[in-house]
């Protein structure tokens, strides 16, 4: 069921773009702010637990209640809906296409906007540096927006991928920096294994020798979140080495293609494991 849910979810997410407008986490922002005001100043781990307690109870209860109910059809539909909702929060392919479209038209303002959306920070106004930053960002943002969601859906179903997304949202709490820092640490731990699996996918579907060399010689840091980014960026750029870079957007196309190949490889491996009875 996990395999079918993932394939169907990725297909629907790619085909029906209007679904992206429904992927709104404003409710969780409102809910978490209410809880934080209610409990006042507490240690970040306690704030973290109190905010997530209710969503955890609700999600687990629904997932358990729907398990094996009416041939598991309601549980399957629930899983697909939650999986699609947790992808993102914005569609990476759509953002990339919008950026490429803006660059092609020469619309610098739109290109700057979508570059910032992809990189998650203010983008450079220099075209060459901007496209380079976007190419690099695609390699690590893919884990956050796509692959880690797939990983946690496989591990814990709808509950797993929703928890990953909610913790990611908590890490962006600008009004509560200590809570954001703690949430970012937990989020980085949850992203650690998916990041290494995705990096392996880059190596397997690109220039393996260059990817392995880049992996070995990458910059090391004790910051788990930054370490995940460095790993994916270095390995991805290595895997892309010797790609035909015929124009300024070629690096973006190459990064997008590498991400898709890596995801397809791991979904294919999930299919093999499903057929072998490891997953169902």
N, C-alpha and C positions, 0 to 999 in steps of 0.2 A: 504493500500500500504506500510506503514511503516513496518508493521510486515513481509510482504513477502520480502521486501528489506533487512531487517536485517537477516532473516533466510537464504535467498539466498546468501547474502554477507558473512556470517559466514561460510556457506558450501563451497563456492568457495575459500575463504581464506584458509580453512583447507585442501581442496582437491588439489588445484593447487598451489603447493609451489613456482613454478617459478614466480608467480605473485608478490611475496615479493620483487623480484629484481627491480620491476617497482616502488616500493614505495620509491622514492628518493625525498628528500626535498632540494636538492642542489640548485634548481632553486630559492627557497624562500630565502635561505642564500645569493645567489648572488644578488637577487632583493633588499633585505633589506639592504645589505651593500652599494649598489648603492644609495638608498634613503638616508641613513645616511650620506654618503659623500656629497650628493647634498644639504641637508638641514643644515649640520653643527651641531654645538652644540645647542641643544634646551632642554627644559624641557622634562623629560622622558614621561609624558603623551602625549605631543605634538608629539614626535617622534613616539610613539606607534600608535597614530591616523593616522599620515601621512603615515606610512608604511602599515597599514591595509586598508586605504581608497580605494585604487584601487581594491584589492581582494574582498572587501565587495561589491563594486559597480558591479563588473563583476559577482560574484556568485549570488547576488540577482537578477540581470537582467536576467541571464540564467534561474534561478529557476522560476522566474515569467513568462518569455516568454514560457517556456516549460509546464507550468501548464495548464492542460486540453487540450493540443494540441495533436491531433490524439489519442484520448482516453487515454491521459496521458502516453502513452507508451514511448516516448522520455524522459519525466521527470522521469519515473520509472527507465529506464536504466542509466540516468545521476546520479540518487540518489544511485543506487547500485555501480556504478563505484567510485563515490566520497567516499561512505561509506567504501569500501574495501581499498581505498587509504589512508584513515584516520586511519584505524586500525593500531596499532603499536606505533611507526614507524617500529618496528620489530615484528615478530610473536612470542608471548610469548611461545606457545606450542612448536614451533620449537627450540627455545633457550633452553627450559627445556629438550627436548629430546636430543639435542646435548650435554648438560651438563651431563645428566645421562649416555649417551653413552661413553663420555670421562672418567667419573668416573669408569664405569664398566670395561673399557679397561686399567685403571690405567694410563691414559695419563694426568699427572698433569698439563702440560702447557695448553692443550686444555681446561681442566676443569677450570683452573684459568681464562682463557680468557672468557669462557661462563658465569662463575660465575660473573665476572665483568660486562658483558653485561646485565645480569639480574638485579643485584643490582644497577647498574649505578655508581659504585665507585670501586676503587681497592679492590679486594677480598683477604681474608685471605688465606695464604698458608697452614694453618693447616686444614686437611680434615674435622674434626668434626665441627670446627667453620665455615668453608666454607659452608658446607651443611646446617648448621643452619641458616647462613646469607641468603642463597639462598631461603630456605623455607619461611623465614620471608618476604623477598623481593617479592616473588610471590604474597603474600597476598595484598600488596599495589600497586605493579606494574600493577596488573590486572585491577585496576581502570583506570590507565593512558592509557594502551594499548587497553583495550577492553570496559569496562563498561561505562566510561564517554563518549566515542564515540557513543555508543548505545543511551545513555540518550539524548545527544544533537542532535542526528539524529531524535529521536522521537519528541523533542521539536521544532526544526527549520529545519528539513530536511538536505539536503546536505550542506546548508549554515551553519547550526549550528555546525555540526561535523568538517567541514573544519576550521571554526573560532577557535574552540577549539584546533585543531592541530597546526594552525599557531601561536597562542598565546603561546602554549607549546614550539614551536621552538624559538620564541623570548626570552623566559625565559632562553635560553641557550647561549645568546649572550655574550661571554666572553670578547670581546673587548669593550663592552659598559655595564659595571656592573650596572649602575643606571637604564638603560632601562631593563636589565635582571631582576633586583629586582622588578621593577614595573610590568613587564609582569608576573613574578612569582606570584605576589600578585593577579593579575586579574585571572590568571590560577587557583590559589588555590580557589578563590571564585567560579569559574565555576565547580571545582571538588568537592566542599563542599557537595552538595546534592547527587550526584552520589556516593560519598564515604560512606555516611550514608545509602543509599539504599543498596549498596553492603554489608556493614557490617550487615545490617538486613538480607540479603540473607544468609550470613555465619551462623548467629544465627539460622535461620529457617531450614537450611539444615545440621546443625551440632549439637553439644552439646549446647542447648539453654541456660541452666542455667549457665554453665561455661562461655559462650560467654557474657551473660548479666552481670555477675559478673566482668569479665575482662573489659567490657565497662565502668562500674561504677568506677572501681579502676584504670583506665589507667592514665598515666601521662598527665597532662594538660599543654598546652603552648599557648602563644598568637600568635605564628607563625602558620598561617593558613595551610601552606603547610606541615609543620611538624606535625601539629595536625591531618590532614587527614591521614598521614602515621601511626601515633600512634594509631588512632582509628581502622584502618583496620588491623594493625598487632596484636593489643591486642585482638580485637574481633575474628579475624581469629584463633589465637592460642588458645583462649578459646573454640571456636567451634570445634577445632581439639583435644581437651583434651579427653583422654581415647581411642584415636585411637591406633590401633595395630602398634607399631613402632618396627618391627622385624629386621630392619637393618638401616644403616646410611642414605639410600636414601628414607626410608619410609616416613619421614617428607615431602620430596619434592613431592612424589606421593600423600600424603594426602592433601597438600596445593593445588596442581593442581586439584585434584578431587573436593575439596571444592569450588574452584573458578568456575569450570564448572557447579556444581550443583546450585550455587547461580545465575549464568547467566541464566541457563535454567529456574529457578523459575521465574525470572523477565520477561523473554521472554514469558513464559506461562501466566503470569499475563497480559502482553500486548495483548496476543491472546484473553484472556477473555474480556478485555476492548474493543478490536476491535469488537468482536462479540456483545458486548453490545452497540456499537455505539459511545463510547467515543472517540476512534481514528478511522481513516479510512486509 
